[in-house]
């Protein structure tokens, strides 16, 4: 029997947000607020921050600090 793959909350959230971006559910230039995502998905802001960094490194989002 094989081992089950452990998937972090960051990876799960990144997958969900990537899907929304590519499907057009999050249109270009949409404002995304850390706290709103944390509340919507029931995760900490730290998880959201890590996820946003991953998506930014993948070129899917642009982060603008303090906006």
N, C-alpha and C positions, 0 to 999 in steps of 0.2 A: 504494500500500500504506500502511495506517495505522500509526501508532506504537503500540508496546506500552506499556501502562500499567505504571508502576513502582509497586509496592506495598511500603511499608515493613514491617519486622517488627512494629512497633507496631500497624499497621493490620491485619495478618494475625492477630496474637494477639487484638486487640480483636474482630475478626469471629468468631473461634473461641469466645472466652469469652462474647460476646453470644449466640451460638447456643446454647451450653450453658445459659446462664441462662434464656433464653426457652423452651428445651425442658424445663426442669426438672431437667436433669442436675446443676446446681449449685443446690440448694434454698435458699430464703430462710434467712438467718442462718448460712450455711455459713462456716466460717473458712477463708480462703485465705491461704497464706503465700507471700510473694514468692519465696523461695528454692525452694520446692517447684514453683512454676510455671516458674521459670527452668530448673530441672533437667528437668522434664517436657517442655518445649518446646524445650530447647536454645538458650535465649536468655540475655542478661545480665539481671541484676536491674534495671538502668537501663531496659531495654525493658519489663520487667514494670511498673515504677513508672510509666512514661509511659502504658502501657496502662490501668492502674488509674485514673489521673487522668482519662483519656478516658471510661471507663465510669462514673466517679463524676459527672462533669459531665453525662452523659446520664441520670443518675438510676437507673442499673442496680445500683450498689453503694454502700455506705456505708463509708468508710475510718475506721478507728479506730487512730490512731498508737500504736505500742508495745504492741499487743495481737495 
